[in-house]
Amino acid sequence: DQIHNFAHNNEWLIRNLDFLGQHHRAADLARNMISLPRLAKFKTEDKKEVYDPSGSSWQYGRQRLRDTLVRYEDWRQVIALSGDGKDKTAPLHPDGQSITDTDYHRYVGLAKFESGDLAGAGKHLAELEKRLEAKRAEKDKAVAAAEKKATEAKKDAKGIEESKKAAAKNFEKAVTDLENPVNELRVYAALSASPPDTAKALELLPKLKDLAKWRHASLWQRAGKGEEAIKLANEAVSSGKNEVLPLVSQVRLLHANGDKEKAREAFTRLRTVASGADADLPVFLPLVAIAKEFGFPQDWRLAPEAPKDLGERPELDSLGPFRWTPPQAPSATVTAIDGTSEPLFTMGGRPRVVIFFLGKGCSHCMEQLNAFAPVGERYKEAGIDLVAVSTDTAEGLKETLAGEGEEKSPFPFPLYSDADLAAFKAFRAHDDFEEMPLHGTYLIDRGGRIRWQEISYEPFMKPEWLLEECVRLLALDSTES
C-alpha cells in the first residue's frame, strides 16, 4: 500500500473483472487484497487514536469482495465471511468504516432471504427497522426542541418553520441511509413470503435507491411487472456498456416476457461480451436453456475476433504473478544472552514477532520494549512468540539489563544479539548507504513467511494494534483452508 495507486488500481481491476463476468478472479484478487499487511495508519476520533483504513487494500478488498459475492449471488459465502457481526477475524465483519453495521445487516439479510433463511433474514431486517425508528425519534426530538426554542424566541410562523427544517436537515442523511436498506429488505421479505406479497413489494419498489438497475429490474419481474422490469433492464444495458450482468438480466427478462426476437439480439451481444465469463456461476445457469432454444451451443460464450492492428502481446503470466504473496523470511542465526547460537525462527514452529532494536545506546528502543512488555502475555495467548534482536553483543545485552537495574531480563520475551548485523542486513533493517542498522518489526508465520513488517528510523510503538493485525493475518490461513 506504500506504492502510489496500488490499492486503487487493484480495486478497479476487480470492478472490471466483475463487468466481464470473471467473478472467480475478481473474488480471488479481493481476497488477496484483504490478506495484504496493513499500514499502521491512524487518525483521531473523539480525542482517541483509531486505525484509519481509508485507501487501504484491506478496505477496498473487503468492499469489492462483498460486492462481487452479492452481484454473482454467492449467498453462502456472503453469510460465512461476514460472521456474526462481532468476530473481527471474519473477512467481511463490520468495522464501522469500510463496512458499516448497516451494510452488514443489509447484505447478510439479503443473502439469507435469497438462500431461504427467512427467520434469520428477518432478524437483520428487524435490527435495521429498530435503528431507523430510533433515528427518526431522535430527529423528531430535535425538531420539537427547535420549534420550542423558536417559539420562545417569539419568531413568526415562517421563522419557526425554518428552524424546524434546519433541525430536521441534520438527520436527513442518517435517516435516508437506513430507509434505503430497510425498504430493500422489506421488498425481499414480501417476495419471499408464501404466497408472495406482491402488493407490498409494488408499494416499496419505486422507493428503492442505491440499487443496481438490473437487480432492481429482476425485483419488478418477481413482483409481476414485466414491462417495468424490461424498461429498467434496458436502462442498465445503456448505462453499463459492455457489462455482462445488465445483458444477462436483459436476455432473461425479454425471454421471460415473450419478446424472443429482442432476447436473441441481446444474447448475441452477450456471447461476445461474456467471452471470458465464468459460465458455472448461478446467474448464468438459466441461460443454458435459452441458448438451446436459440440454437446456440451449451457453452454459448463466443471469443471476439482479435484486433489486427496490435503487436505481439506477451503472456500476462510472463509479466509477473497475478497476486502478491508473502516473501520467505531469510534464514538467520542470533546469539542468546548466555552466548549460545539459535535460529531466529524455526519452520513449522509458532508464529513470532521479531523486533530489531539498536541496543543499549537507544533510549527509544527501551521505550519500545517497555511498550511491548505489558502485552507480551496476550501475544503468547494468541499463539505468537515475541523476540527482540539487538545490535549489542551478548555481553552488551547483560550491560543493558544492568543499566536498567535488572539482573534478569524485565521483558517477558527473550533478547538476542546480532552484533555483526548479519540478521539486520538479511531482513533489510539496514541502511546500506549510511552503513547503519534500522529499527524493524516483523511477523513471521509457521511457514517462515514475512506476513507483516515495518522498517524505519523510528521504533514501532503500536503493540496492541500489531497484535490485532497479527491475529487477523494468521486467521486468514484457516479461512482460506
C-alpha positions as CSV (number, residue, x, y, z in Angstrom):
1,D,0.0,0.0,0.0
2,Q,3.0,2.3,0.1
3,I,3.1,2.2,-3.7
4,H,1.1,5.0,-5.2
5,N,-2.3,3.9,-6.5
6,F,-1.5,0.2,-5.8
7,A,-4.8,-0.4,-3.9
8,H,-6.8,1.9,-6.1
9,N,-5.6,0.1,-9.3
10,N,-6.3,-3.3,-7.9
11,E,-9.8,-2.4,-6.8
12,W,-10.6,-1.1,-10.2
13,L,-9.3,-4.3,-11.8
14,I,-11.8,-6.2,-9.6
15,R,-14.6,-3.9,-10.8
16,N,-13.5,-4.6,-14.4
17,L,-13.3,-8.3,-13.9
18,D,-16.8,-8.1,-12.4
19,F,-18.0,-6.2,-15.5
20,L,-16.7,-9.1,-17.7
21,G,-18.3,-11.8,-15.6
22,Q,-15.0,-13.1,-14.3
23,H,-16.2,-13.4,-10.7
24,H,-13.7,-16.1,-9.6
25,R,-10.7,-13.9,-10.5
26,A,-12.4,-10.8,-9.0
27,A,-13.0,-12.6,-5.7
28,D,-9.5,-14.1,-5.8
29,L,-7.9,-10.7,-6.1
30,A,-10.3,-9.2,-3.5
31,R,-9.3,-11.9,-1.0
32,N,-5.7,-11.2,-1.8
33,M,-6.1,-7.5,-1.1
34,I,-7.7,-8.4,2.3
35,S,-4.7,-10.6,3.1
36,L,-2.1,-7.9,2.5
37,P,-0.4,-6.4,5.5
38,R,-2.0,-3.2,6.6
39,L,0.0,0.0,7.2
40,A,-0.2,1.3,10.7
41,K,-2.1,4.5,9.8
42,F,-4.2,6.2,12.5
43,K,-6.5,9.2,12.9
44,T,-8.1,10.9,15.9
45,E,-11.8,10.4,16.7
46,D,-13.4,11.7,19.9
47,K,-9.9,12.5,21.2
48,K,-8.8,8.9,20.7
49,E,-6.4,7.5,18.2
50,V,-8.0,4.9,16.0
51,Y,-6.9,2.9,12.9
52,D,-7.6,4.6,9.6
53,P,-8.4,2.1,6.8
54,S,-9.1,4.8,4.1
55,G,-7.5,4.0,0.8
56,S,-6.0,0.7,2.0
57,S,-6.0,-2.7,0.2
58,W,-7.9,-4.1,3.2
59,Q,-10.7,-1.6,2.9
60,Y,-11.0,-1.9,-0.9
61,G,-10.6,-5.7,-0.8
62,R,-13.4,-6.1,1.7
63,Q,-15.8,-3.8,-0.1
64,R,-15.1,-5.4,-3.5
65,L,-15.3,-9.0,-2.2
66,R,-18.7,-8.2,-0.7
67,D,-19.9,-6.6,-3.9
68,T,-18.8,-9.4,-6.2
69,L,-20.3,-12.0,-4.0
70,V,-23.6,-10.2,-3.9
71,R,-23.6,-9.5,-7.7
72,Y,-22.9,-13.1,-8.6
73,E,-25.3,-14.4,-5.9
74,D,-22.8,-16.4,-3.8
75,W,-25.1,-16.1,-0.8
76,R,-23.4,-18.9,1.2
77,Q,-20.1,-17.0,1.1
78,V,-21.7,-13.7,1.9
79,I,-23.1,-15.2,5.1
80,A,-20.0,-17.3,6.0
81,L,-17.4,-14.5,5.5
82,S,-19.5,-11.9,7.4
83,G,-19.5,-13.9,10.6
84,D,-21.8,-12.9,13.4
85,G,-21.1,-9.2,13.2
86,K,-18.8,-9.3,16.2
87,D,-16.0,-11.6,15.2
88,K,-13.1,-9.3,14.0
89,T,-11.4,-12.2,12.2
90,A,-14.3,-12.7,9.8
91,P,-13.1,-11.2,6.5
92,L,-16.3,-9.2,6.0
93,H,-17.0,-8.2,9.6
94,P,-18.4,-4.7,10.1
95,D,-15.7,-2.3,11.3
96,G,-17.8,0.9,11.2
97,Q,-15.8,2.4,8.3
98,S,-15.1,0.2,5.3
99,I,-18.2,-2.0,6.1
100,T,-20.7,-0.4,8.4
101,D,-23.2,-2.2,10.7
102,T,-25.9,-1.1,8.2
103,D,-24.0,-2.7,5.3
104,Y,-23.6,-5.8,7.4
105,H,-27.3,-6.2,8.2
106,R,-28.3,-5.2,4.6
107,Y,-26.2,-7.7,2.7
108,V,-26.4,-10.6,5.1
109,G,-30.1,-10.1,5.4
110,L,-30.4,-10.1,1.6
111,A,-28.2,-13.2,1.4
112,K,-30.4,-15.0,3.9
113,F,-33.6,-14.1,2.2
114,E,-32.3,-15.3,-1.1
115,S,-31.0,-18.6,0.4
116,G,-34.3,-19.4,2.1
117,D,-33.4,-18.5,5.7
118,L,-36.4,-16.2,6.2
119,A,-36.2,-16.3,10.0
120,G,-32.5,-15.3,10.0
121,A,-33.1,-12.6,7.4
122,G,-36.0,-11.2,9.4
123,K,-33.7,-10.6,12.4
124,H,-31.4,-8.4,10.2
125,L,-34.4,-6.5,8.9
126,A,-35.8,-6.1,12.4
127,E,-32.4,-4.7,13.6
128,L,-32.4,-2.1,10.8
129,E,-36.0,-1.2,11.5
130,K,-35.2,-0.7,15.1
131,R,-32.3,1.6,14.2
132,L,-34.4,3.6,11.7
133,E,-37.1,4.2,14.3
134,A,-34.5,5.3,16.8
135,K,-33.0,7.8,14.3
136,R,-36.5,9.1,13.4
137,A,-37.3,9.6,17.1
138,E,-34.0,11.4,17.5
139,K,-34.9,13.6,14.6
140,D,-38.4,14.3,15.9
141,K,-37.0,15.3,19.3
142,A,-34.5,17.7,17.7
143,V,-37.3,19.2,15.6
144,A,-39.6,19.7,18.6
145,A,-36.7,21.3,20.6
146,A,-36.0,23.7,17.7
147,E,-39.7,24.6,17.5
148,K,-39.9,25.3,21.2
149,K,-36.7,27.4,21.1
150,A,-38.0,29.4,18.1
151,T,-41.4,29.9,19.7
152,E,-39.8,31.1,22.9
153,A,-37.7,33.5,20.9
154,K,-41.0,34.9,19.5
155,K,-40.2,34.1,15.9
156,D,-43.0,34.3,13.4
157,A,-44.5,31.2,11.7
158,K,-42.0,31.3,8.8
159,G,-39.1,31.5,11.2
160,I,-40.4,28.6,13.3
161,E,-40.8,26.5,10.2
162,E,-37.3,27.4,9.0
163,S,-35.9,26.4,12.4
164,K,-37.7,23.0,12.3
165,K,-36.4,22.4,8.8
166,A,-32.8,23.2,9.8
167,A,-33.1,20.8,12.7
168,A,-34.5,18.1,10.5
169,K,-31.9,18.5,7.8
170,N,-29.2,17.4,10.3
171,F,-30.8,14.0,10.3
172,E,-31.7,13.6,6.6
173,K,-28.7,11.6,5.5
174,A,-28.7,9.3,8.6
175,V,-32.4,8.6,8.1
176,T,-32.1,8.0,4.3
177,D,-29.1,5.7,4.8
178,L,-31.3,3.5,6.9
179,E,-34.5,3.9,4.9
180,N,-33.0,2.5,1.7
181,P,-31.8,-0.9,3.1
182,V,-35.0,-1.2,5.2
183,N,-37.1,-0.8,2.1
184,E,-34.9,-3.1,0.1
185,L,-35.1,-5.9,2.7
186,R,-38.9,-5.4,3.0
187,V,-39.2,-6.0,-0.7
188,Y,-37.2,-9.2,-0.4
189,A,-39.3,-10.2,2.6
190,A,-42.6,-9.6,0.7
191,L,-41.4,-11.5,-2.4
192,S,-40.0,-14.4,-0.3
193,A,-43.3,-14.8,1.6
194,S,-45.6,-17.8,0.8
195,P,-47.5,-16.7,-1.1
196,P,-45.5,-13.6,-2.2
197,D,-47.0,-10.3,-1.1
198,T,-46.7,-8.6,-4.4
199,A,-48.9,-5.7,-3.3
200,K,-46.4,-4.8,-0.6
201,A,-43.4,-5.2,-2.9
202,L,-45.0,-3.0,-5.6
203,E,-45.6,-0.3,-2.9
204,L,-41.9,-0.3,-2.0
205,L,-40.2,-0.9,-5.3
206,P,-40.4,2.7,-6.6
207,K,-38.8,3.9,-3.3
208,L,-35.6,1.8,-3.7
209,K,-32.4,3.7,-4.2
210,D,-28.7,2.7,-4.2
211,L,-29.5,-0.4,-6.1
212,A,-28.2,-1.7,-9.5
213,K,-30.8,-1.2,-12.2
214,W,-30.5,-4.8,-13.4
215,R,-31.1,-6.1,-9.9
216,H,-34.0,-3.6,-9.5
217,A,-35.4,-4.9,-12.8
218,S,-35.4,-8.5,-11.5
219,L,-37.4,-7.5,-8.4
220,W,-40.0,-5.8,-10.6
221,Q,-40.2,-9.0,-12.6
222,R,-40.7,-11.1,-9.5
223,A,-43.5,-8.7,-8.5
224,G,-45.2,-9.4,-11.8
225,K,-44.4,-6.2,-13.6
226,G,-42.5,-7.3,-16.7
227,E,-42.9,-4.1,-18.6
228,E,-41.3,-2.0,-15.8
229,A,-38.6,-4.7,-15.4
230,I,-37.7,-4.6,-19.1
231,K,-37.5,-0.8,-19.0
232,L,-35.0,-0.9,-16.2
233,A,-33.0,-3.7,-17.8
234,N,-32.7,-1.7,-21.0
235,E,-31.5,1.4,-19.0
236,A,-29.0,-0.8,-17.2
237,V,-27.6,-2.0,-20.6
238,S,-27.4,1.5,-21.9
239,S,-25.6,2.9,-18.9
240,G,-23.4,-0.2,-18.5
241,K,-21.9,-0.6,-21.9
242,N,-20.2,-4.0,-22.4
243,E,-21.0,-5.1,-18.9
244,V,-22.1,-8.7,-18.5
245,L,-24.7,-8.6,-15.8
246,P,-27.0,-6.0,-17.3
247,L,-27.0,-8.0,-20.5
248,V,-27.8,-11.2,-18.7
249,S,-30.7,-9.5,-17.0
250,Q,-32.0,-8.1,-20.3
251,V,-31.8,-11.5,-22.0
252,R,-33.7,-13.3,-19.2
253,L,-36.4,-10.6,-18.8
254,L,-37.0,-10.2,-22.6
255,H,-37.3,-14.0,-22.9
256,A,-39.5,-14.4,-19.8
257,N,-41.9,-11.7,-21.2
258,G,-42.1,-13.3,-24.6
259,D,-40.0,-11.0,-26.7
260,K,-37.9,-13.7,-28.2
261,E,-36.5,-11.7,-31.1
262,K,-35.1,-8.9,-28.9
263,A,-33.9,-11.6,-26.4
264,R,-32.0,-13.3,-29.2
265,E,-30.4,-10.0,-30.2
266,A,-29.3,-9.3,-26.7
267,F,-28.0,-12.8,-26.3
268,T,-25.9,-12.4,-29.4
269,R,-24.2,-9.3,-27.9
270,L,-23.8,-11.1,-24.6
271,R,-22.0,-14.1,-26.2
272,T,-19.0,-11.9,-27.1
273,V,-19.1,-9.5,-24.1
274,A,-19.1,-12.6,-21.8
275,S,-16.4,-14.5,-23.8
276,G,-14.2,-14.8,-20.7
277,A,-17.0,-15.1,-18.1
278,D,-17.3,-17.9,-15.6
279,A,-20.2,-19.8,-17.1
280,D,-20.6,-22.0,-14.0
281,L,-22.0,-19.2,-11.9
282,P,-25.6,-19.3,-10.7
283,V,-26.6,-16.1,-12.6
284,F,-25.6,-17.8,-15.9
285,L,-27.3,-21.2,-15.5
286,P,-30.8,-20.1,-16.7
287,L,-29.1,-19.0,-19.9
288,V,-28.3,-22.7,-20.9
289,A,-32.0,-23.5,-21.8
290,I,-32.4,-20.2,-23.6
291,A,-29.2,-20.8,-25.6
292,K,-30.5,-24.2,-26.6
293,E,-33.8,-22.7,-27.7
294,F,-31.9,-20.1,-29.9
295,G,-29.7,-22.8,-31.4
296,F,-26.5,-21.7,-29.6
297,P,-24.1,-24.3,-28.2
298,Q,-24.3,-25.3,-24.5
299,D,-21.2,-23.2,-23.9
300,W,-22.7,-20.2,-25.6
301,R,-19.7,-17.9,-25.0
302,L,-18.0,-16.7,-28.2
303,A,-14.5,-15.4,-28.4
304,P,-14.3,-12.0,-30.1
305,E,-12.2,-11.5,-33.2
306,A,-8.7,-10.4,-32.3
307,P,-7.8,-6.9,-33.4
308,K,-5.4,-6.9,-36.3
309,D,-3.7,-3.6,-35.5
310,L,-1.9,-4.8,-32.4
311,G,1.6,-6.1,-32.0
312,E,2.5,-9.3,-30.4
313,R,1.3,-9.5,-26.8
314,P,3.3,-11.3,-24.2
315,E,1.5,-13.8,-21.9
316,L,0.3,-11.9,-18.8
317,D,1.9,-14.5,-16.5
318,S,5.3,-13.7,-18.0
319,L,5.0,-10.1,-16.7
320,G,4.6,-11.3,-13.1
321,P,2.2,-13.0,-10.7
322,F,-1.5,-12.1,-10.6
323,R,-1.4,-11.8,-6.8
324,W,1.1,-10.6,-4.2
325,T,2.4,-13.4,-1.9
326,P,4.3,-13.0,1.4
327,P,8.1,-13.4,0.9
328,Q,10.0,-16.1,2.6
329,A,12.0,-14.9,5.6
330,P,15.8,-15.2,5.2
331,S,17.4,-17.7,7.5
332,A,19.4,-16.0,10.2
333,T,21.2,-17.0,13.4
334,V,21.3,-14.9,16.5
335,T,23.1,-15.2,19.9
336,A,21.3,-15.6,23.2
337,I,22.5,-13.8,26.4
338,D,24.2,-17.0,27.5
339,G,26.3,-17.0,24.3
340,T,24.6,-19.9,22.5
341,S,23.6,-19.5,18.9
342,E,20.0,-20.1,17.8
343,P,18.0,-19.8,14.6
344,L,15.9,-16.6,14.6
345,F,12.8,-18.7,13.6
346,T,12.0,-22.4,13.1
347,M,10.0,-23.6,10.1
348,G,6.8,-25.2,11.4
349,G,7.1,-23.5,14.8
350,R,4.9,-20.9,16.4
351,P,4.5,-17.6,14.6
352,R,6.7,-14.9,16.1
353,V,7.0,-11.2,16.1
354,V,10.7,-10.2,15.8
355,I,11.8,-6.7,16.9
356,F,15.1,-5.5,15.7
357,F,16.4,-2.7,18.1
358,L,19.5,-0.6,18.3
359,G,20.9,-1.7,21.6
360,K,21.7,-0.1,24.9
361,G,22.5,3.4,23.5
362,C,19.0,3.8,22.1
363,S,16.6,5.2,24.7
364,H,13.7,5.0,22.2
365,C,14.4,1.3,21.8
366,M,14.0,0.8,25.6
367,E,10.6,2.6,25.3
368,Q,9.6,0.3,22.5
369,L,10.5,-2.9,24.5
370,N,8.7,-1.4,27.6
371,A,5.6,-0.8,25.4
372,F,5.5,-4.4,24.2
373,A,6.2,-5.9,27.6
374,P,2.7,-5.4,29.1
375,V,1.0,-7.1,26.1
376,G,3.6,-9.9,25.9
377,E,1.3,-12.3,27.6
378,R,-1.6,-11.5,25.2
379,Y,0.7,-12.3,22.3
380,K,1.5,-15.6,23.9
381,E,-2.2,-16.4,24.5
382,A,-2.7,-15.7,20.8
383,G,-0.1,-18.3,19.9
384,I,2.5,-15.8,18.9
385,D,6.1,-15.6,20.3
386,L,7.8,-12.2,20.9
387,V,11.6,-11.9,20.5
388,A,13.9,-8.9,20.3
389,V,17.2,-8.7,18.5
390,S,19.8,-6.1,19.5
391,T,22.9,-4.7,17.8
392,D,24.6,-5.3,21.2
393,T,26.9,-8.2,21.8
394,A,25.7,-10.8,24.3
395,E,27.8,-9.1,26.9
396,G,26.4,-5.8,25.9
397,L,22.9,-7.1,26.5
398,K,23.9,-8.0,30.0
399,E,25.2,-4.5,30.5
400,T,21.9,-3.1,29.1
401,L,20.0,-5.1,31.7
402,A,22.4,-3.9,34.4
403,G,21.9,-0.4,33.3
404,E,18.1,-0.9,33.8
405,G,18.8,-2.1,37.3
406,E,18.0,-5.7,36.5
407,E,20.0,-8.9,36.8
408,K,17.5,-10.8,34.6
409,S,15.5,-9.5,31.7
410,P,12.5,-7.5,32.8
411,F,10.9,-8.3,29.5
412,P,8.5,-11.3,29.0
413,F,10.3,-12.2,25.8
414,P,13.9,-13.3,25.0
415,L,16.6,-10.8,23.9
416,Y,19.2,-11.8,21.3
417,S,22.4,-10.4,20.0
418,D,23.2,-9.7,16.3
419,A,26.4,-7.7,16.8
420,D,27.7,-8.4,13.3
421,L,24.4,-7.1,11.9
422,A,24.0,-10.2,9.7
423,A,20.4,-10.7,10.6
424,F,19.7,-6.9,10.4
425,K,21.0,-6.9,6.8
426,A,19.3,-10.1,5.8
427,F,15.9,-8.6,6.9
428,R,16.8,-5.3,5.3
429,A,16.7,-3.5,8.6
430,H,19.8,-1.7,7.5
431,D,20.7,1.4,5.6
432,D,23.5,0.3,3.2
433,F,24.2,3.9,2.1
434,E,24.6,5.3,5.6
435,E,26.0,1.9,6.8
436,M,23.8,1.8,9.9
437,P,21.1,-0.5,11.3
438,L,17.4,0.5,11.3
439,H,14.5,-0.4,13.5
440,G,12.5,-3.3,12.2
441,T,9.4,-5.2,13.4
442,Y,8.2,-8.4,11.6
443,L,5.6,-11.1,11.8
444,I,6.9,-14.5,10.7
445,D,4.3,-17.2,10.3
446,R,4.7,-21.0,10.7
447,G,5.8,-21.4,7.1
448,G,8.6,-18.9,7.6
449,R,6.9,-16.2,5.6
450,I,7.0,-12.5,6.5
451,R,3.4,-11.5,6.8
452,W,3.9,-8.0,8.2
453,Q,6.8,-5.7,8.6
454,E,7.8,-2.1,9.3
455,I,11.3,-0.9,8.8
456,S,12.0,2.7,9.9
457,Y,14.4,5.1,11.5
458,E,12.0,5.1,14.4
459,P,10.8,2.1,16.6
460,F,7.3,0.8,16.0
461,M,5.2,1.8,19.0
462,K,1.7,0.2,18.4
463,P,1.9,-3.2,20.1
464,E,-1.8,-3.6,20.7
465,W,-2.7,-2.7,17.1
466,L,0.0,-5.1,15.9
467,L,-1.4,-7.9,18.0
468,E,-4.8,-7.4,16.3
469,E,-3.2,-7.3,12.9
470,C,-1.2,-10.5,13.6
471,V,-4.3,-12.3,14.7
472,R,-6.2,-11.1,11.6
473,L,-3.5,-12.2,9.2
474,L,-2.9,-15.6,10.8
475,A,-6.7,-16.2,10.9
476,L,-6.9,-15.8,7.2
477,D,-4.9,-19.1,6.8
478,S,-7.7,-21.1,8.5
479,T,-10.3,-19.2,6.5
480,E,-8.7,-20.0,3.2
481,S,-8.2,-23.6,4.1
